[in-house]
Amino acid sequence: MNRKILITGGNSGIGYEMALAFAAQGDEVLIAARDQAKSAAAIARIRALHPQAQIEALSLDLGDWPGVDRCAEAVLQRWPRIDVLMLNAGLYTMKLSRLANGYETMMGTMHFGHFRLAQRLLPAVQAAEQGRIVVTSSMIHQLGRIDEASFTDPGRHKSGLHAYGQAKLANLLFTRELARRLQGSAVTVNAFHPGAVATDIYRQVPAVLRPLVTRFMLSPRQGADTAIWLATAPELVGTSGEYFIKRQRKAGSALSRKPEEAARLWALSERLFAES
């Protein structure tokens, strides 16, 4: 049975490498991303390499929460079962900014958008024989603190990097809390740090500096390796709530290991969507 794998942000960077690897091994892949022209180009490149690839795209803007609901509904109509849900899409904004709904861009997209999508798609993952959820975090989570006031007041952050750290800490806390809630089920949830990868996430870095920033970074293919392993490795059946770097289990920051902090963020997230 071919697996059904959904990848957010699967049209570029490490997400594209995930899509390419899964399609190459015969899995059915659905890319959920904002830029549909980029998704079409990514699919064309993959099909040029693998003409039999089963790969399609859906529109998803994680910063548009009603749009997240529409995307999830379209996914569920197509796929009542999802074997692997890759919560991968990310962005880094050098300047602090807000989404149209007033929430800080990186937290609103990478945590709240993924939180809402995962909640909507969880029944389909639970319908799989051994569903897996893989979350792209970052070692920059060590700079993060969950500051509720900063969700709508980006100016509370020292810099864009600290806002990014909060969002990536949120990704890791979400992983741990969802794993706790799914304990005893067939669904596992794990997070990983891809490494410093030369991708479009650095598109806001001035062009003259970009080669210096990315020169010694990993390739997107190298950055995707741990994610692909987490999604497919048979030896990981039953492993859940963990954080990995280069296929090695890591502790993460002290704050990321606090169950009460994970539960607090979950409650804040549920309250937000109950009120919206």
C-alpha positions in Angstrom: 0.0 0.0 0.0 1.5 3.4 -1.0 1.6 5.9 1.7 -0.2 9.2 1.5 2.0 12.0 2.6 1.1 15.7 2.9 3.9 18.3 3.1 3.4 21.9 4.0 5.8 24.1 2.2 6.7 21.2 -0.1 7.4 23.3 -3.2 10.9 24.6 -2.2 13.9 24.0 0.1 13.9 21.0 2.3 10.1 20.5 1.7 10.8 20.0 -2.0 13.5 17.4 -1.2 11.0 15.6 1.0 8.5 15.6 -1.9 11.1 14.4 -4.3 12.2 11.5 -2.1 8.7 10.3 -1.3 7.5 10.5 -4.9 10.6 8.6 -6.0 9.8 5.7 -3.8 6.2 5.5 -5.0 4.4 7.3 -2.2 1.4 9.5 -3.0 2.4 13.1 -2.2 0.3 16.2 -1.7 2.1 19.6 -1.5 0.3 22.2 0.5 1.8 25.6 -0.1 0.9 29.3 -0.7 2.6 29.9 -4.1 0.7 27.7 -6.6 3.0 28.7 -9.5 6.0 27.5 -7.5 4.2 24.3 -6.6 3.4 23.6 -10.3 7.0 24.2 -11.2 8.2 21.9 -8.4 5.8 19.1 -9.5 7.0 19.5 -13.1 10.6 19.0 -12.0 9.7 16.0 -10.0 7.7 14.4 -12.8 10.6 15.1 -15.2 12.8 12.9 -13.0 10.0 10.4 -12.1 7.3 10.3 -14.7 5.1 8.0 -12.7 5.2 10.2 -9.6 1.9 10.6 -7.8 2.1 14.2 -6.7 -0.4 17.1 -6.6 -0.7 20.5 -4.9 -3.2 22.4 -2.9 -3.3 26.0 -2.0 -2.4 26.7 1.7 -1.6 30.0 3.4 -0.9 29.2 7.0 -1.3 32.8 8.0 -4.9 32.8 6.7 -6.7 30.6 9.3 -10.1 30.4 7.6 -8.0 29.4 4.5 -6.3 26.7 6.6 -9.8 25.3 7.3 -10.7 25.3 3.6 -7.5 23.5 2.7 -8.0 20.9 5.4 -11.5 20.3 4.2 -10.3 19.8 0.7 -7.6 17.3 1.9 -10.1 15.3 3.9 -12.5 15.1 1.0 -9.6 13.6 -1.1 -7.8 11.6 1.6 -9.7 10.1 4.5 -6.4 8.6 5.5 -3.0 10.4 5.9 0.0 8.2 6.7 2.5 11.0 7.2 1.8 14.7 7.9 4.9 16.8 7.5 4.4 20.2 9.2 7.4 21.8 7.5 6.5 25.2 6.1 8.5 28.1 7.5 9.6 31.6 7.0 12.0 34.1 8.6 11.3 37.8 8.6 14.2 40.1 9.5 11.7 42.9 10.3 9.0 42.1 12.8 5.6 42.2 11.2 2.0 41.2 11.6 -0.4 39.0 9.6 -3.6 40.6 8.3 -5.3 39.2 11.4 -3.0 41.1 13.7 -0.8 38.2 14.9 3.0 38.3 14.6 3.9 36.7 11.3 6.2 33.9 12.3 4.3 32.7 15.3 1.0 33.1 13.5 2.2 31.1 10.5 4.6 28.5 11.8 2.8 27.7 15.1 -0.8 28.8 15.0 -1.3 27.9 11.3 0.2 24.4 11.8 -1.7 23.9 15.0 -5.0 24.6 13.3 -4.1 22.4 10.3 -3.0 19.5 12.5 -6.2 19.6 14.6 -8.3 19.5 11.4 -6.3 16.7 9.8 -5.7 14.6 12.9 -8.7 12.2 12.3 -7.2 11.3 8.9 -3.7 10.6 10.5 -5.4 8.5 13.2 -7.1 6.5 10.4 -3.7 5.3 9.2 -2.3 2.0 10.4 0.7 3.8 11.9 0.3 7.5 11.3 3.3 9.8 11.7 3.5 13.6 12.2 6.9 15.2 11.6 7.5 18.8 12.7 10.3 21.1 11.4 11.7 22.9 14.4 15.1 24.5 14.8 17.9 24.8 17.3 17.1 28.5 17.4 14.2 27.4 19.6 16.8 27.9 22.4 16.3 31.7 22.0 12.6 31.4 22.3 10.2 32.2 25.2 6.4 31.9 25.0 5.3 35.5 25.6 1.5 35.7 25.0 1.6 39.5 24.7 4.0 39.2 21.8 1.6 37.2 19.8 -0.1 40.5 18.8 2.7 42.9 19.8 5.8 41.9 17.8 7.7 44.9 19.3 8.2 42.9 22.5 10.8 40.8 20.7 14.4 41.9 20.7 14.7 41.0 17.0 13.2 38.9 14.2 15.5 36.1 15.3 14.0 36.0 18.8 10.5 36.0 17.2 11.6 33.1 15.0 13.0 31.4 18.2 9.6 31.7 19.9 7.8 30.1 16.9 10.3 27.3 16.7 10.0 26.7 20.5 6.3 26.6 19.9 6.8 23.9 17.2 8.7 21.8 19.7 6.3 22.3 22.6 3.4 21.4 20.3 5.2 18.2 19.3 5.7 17.1 22.9 2.1 18.0 24.0 0.5 16.4 21.0 2.6 13.2 21.5 1.4 13.2 25.1 -2.2 13.5 24.1 -1.8 10.7 21.6 0.1 8.4 23.9 -1.2 4.8 23.6 -2.4 5.4 20.0 -0.7 4.3 16.8 0.2 8.0 15.9 3.7 9.3 16.6 4.8 12.9 16.6 8.5 13.9 16.4 10.4 17.1 15.6 13.8 17.8 14.1 16.3 20.5 13.4 17.4 20.4 9.8 20.6 22.3 10.3 21.6 25.6 8.8 20.3 25.0 5.2 20.7 27.3 2.2 17.0 27.8 1.2 14.6 30.5 0.3 14.0 31.1 4.0 16.8 33.6 3.8 15.2 35.6 0.9 14.9 38.7 3.1 18.6 38.8 3.6 20.1 41.5 1.3 21.2 40.0 -1.9 24.8 41.2 -1.5 25.0 39.4 1.9 23.2 36.2 0.9 26.2 34.3 -0.5 28.1 35.0 2.7 25.2 33.8 4.8 24.6 30.6 2.9 28.1 29.7 1.8 28.9 27.1 4.4 25.3 25.8 4.9 23.9 22.4 4.2 22.2 21.7 0.9 18.4 21.3 1.1 18.8 17.6 0.4 21.1 17.2 3.4 18.7 19.3 5.5 15.7 17.0 4.6 17.5 13.8 5.5 16.3 13.5 9.1 12.8 14.4 8.2 12.6 11.7 5.6 14.1 9.2 8.1 11.5 10.2 10.7 8.7 9.7 8.2 9.8 6.3 7.0 12.2 4.4 9.3 10.7 1.2 10.6 12.8 1.4 13.7 11.0 4.5 14.8 7.6 2.8 15.3 6.5 3.8 18.7 9.0 6.7 19.1 7.1 9.9 19.9 7.5 13.3 21.5 11.2 13.4 20.6 13.6 16.0 19.0 16.3 14.9 16.5 19.3 16.4 14.9 21.2 14.4 12.2 19.1 11.4 13.2 20.3 11.6 16.8 17.9 12.2 19.7 18.6 15.5 21.4 17.2 17.0 24.6 16.3 20.5 23.3 16.3 23.5 25.6 15.2 23.2 29.3 12.1 25.2 28.5 11.1 22.9 25.6 11.1 20.0 28.0 8.7 21.5 30.5 5.3 19.7 30.2 3.6 22.6 31.9 4.9 25.0 29.3 3.7 22.7 26.5 0.3 22.4 28.1 0.1 26.2 28.6 0.8 26.9 24.9 -1.8 24.3 23.9 -4.4 25.9 26.1 -3.5 29.4 24.7 -3.8 28.0 21.1 -7.1 26.4 21.7 -8.5 29.5 23.4 -7.4 31.6 20.4 -9.3 29.5 17.9 -12.3 29.1 20.2 -12.6 32.9 20.2 -11.8 33.5 16.5 
